[in-house]
Amino acid sequence: MEIALTNDEEVLMNLLSILPILPICEKIIQLKNRREKEDTFNYHVERWTTLSSIYFRSFEISNNLGISNPSPSLFEHKKYISYTINDVKYVSGPDTNLDYYHETGISYQVRDLLMSILKTKDWEKQHWKEIREGDDKLYYVLSGQIMKKTQDKYNSYLKYTPSLYSDDKLE
């Protein structure tokens, strides 16, 4: 049975072939690991900062459109431009701000819908599976309509501003 070398062991092996002084090679690996951790941390901080600011800014921009949030929460000021009335009527609109969609390929409305479904207290009930399946059927159509309209709006903007958004998010 073969046992693979760890990344550090492989780097150490290569360094020792160039510089056969073990303490120096170990110090180089420590510095490499510290730098990788810093880079990873900085990358995740940048992504969090970018995505969260774009996401919350999307609701600020759409605040003048749609219907008010019917349930009290931290974001009581949010207004929805897409909603369903007991799976009989679906009202959907594209995202009013396409920055979040451009960055992630997902509508901020769909993300918010998913998060609100997941944070419900229904998980504590015995029949949570039936509730989740019902929610899936109810919001599947709505989220599909939102994504289609948002993608169409995004693609129409690409026709007029090709330098603003790249084609990498279209696929």
Secondary structure, 3 states (H helix, E strand, C coil): CCCCCCHHHHHHHHHHHHCCCHHHHHHHHHHHHHHHHHHHHHHHHHHHHHHHHHHHHHHHHHHHCCEECCCCCCCCCCEECCEEECCCEEECCCCCCCHHHHHHCCCHHHHHHHHHHHCCHHHHCCCHHHHHHHHHHHHHHHHHHHHHHHHHHHHHHHHHCCCCCCHHHCC
